[in-house]
Amino acid sequence: MPLARFHALSDAEARRQRRMQVNACIAARSAQYGNDDFKRLMRSLTDGD
């Protein structure tokens, strides 16, 4: 496997792992909130996009 391709695949794997960590954090935080509080949390995370 060429070195450039290896780096591209390694970067993709790092991004995938970061996405999985973010999703796990959001799931853990959502378990701490009621439905209305969770909606507010999600709005606060997406404001400014």
CYANA upper distance limits for C-alpha pairs under 8 A (distance plus 0.5 A):
  1 MET  CA      5 ARG  CA      7.21
  1 MET  CA      6 PHE  CA      7.10
  2 PRO  CA      6 PHE  CA      6.85
  3 LEU  CA      7 HIS  CA      6.76
  4 ALA  CA      8 ALA  CA      6.77
  5 ARG  CA      9 LEU  CA      6.66
  6 PHE  CA     10 SER  CA      6.55
  7 HIS  CA     11 ASP  CA      6.57
  8 ALA  CA     12 ALA  CA      6.71
  9 LEU  CA     13 GLU  CA      6.66
 10 SER  CA     14 ALA  CA      6.72
 11 ASP  CA     15 ARG  CA      6.77
 12 ALA  CA     16 ARG  CA      6.69
 13 GLU  CA     17 GLN  CA      6.69
 14 ALA  CA     18 ARG  CA      6.75
 15 ARG  CA     19 ARG  CA      6.69
 16 ARG  CA     20 MET  CA      6.74
 17 GLN  CA     21 GLN  CA      6.71
 18 ARG  CA     22 VAL  CA      6.69
 19 ARG  CA     23 ASN  CA      6.63
 20 MET  CA     24 ALA  CA      6.63
 21 GLN  CA     25 CYS  CA      6.64
 22 VAL  CA     26 ILE  CA      6.68
 23 ASN  CA     27 ALA  CA      6.64
 24 ALA  CA     28 ALA  CA      6.62
 25 CYS  CA     29 ARG  CA      6.60
 26 ILE  CA     30 SER  CA      6.46
 27 ALA  CA     31 ALA  CA      6.85
 28 ALA  CA     32 GLN  CA      7.49
 29 ARG  CA     33 TYR  CA      7.52
 30 SER  CA     34 GLY  CA      8.28
 30 SER  CA     38 PHE  CA      6.27
 33 TYR  CA     37 ASP  CA      6.00
 33 TYR  CA     38 PHE  CA      6.00
 34 GLY  CA     38 PHE  CA      6.52
 35 ASN  CA     39 LYS  CA      6.84
 36 ASP  CA     40 ARG  CA      6.90
 37 ASP  CA     41 LEU  CA      6.70
 38 PHE  CA     42 MET  CA      6.70
 39 LYS  CA     43 ARG  CA      6.67
 40 ARG  CA     44 SER  CA      6.64
 41 LEU  CA     45 LEU  CA      6.81
 42 MET  CA     46 THR  CA      6.80
 43 ARG  CA     47 ASP  CA      6.44
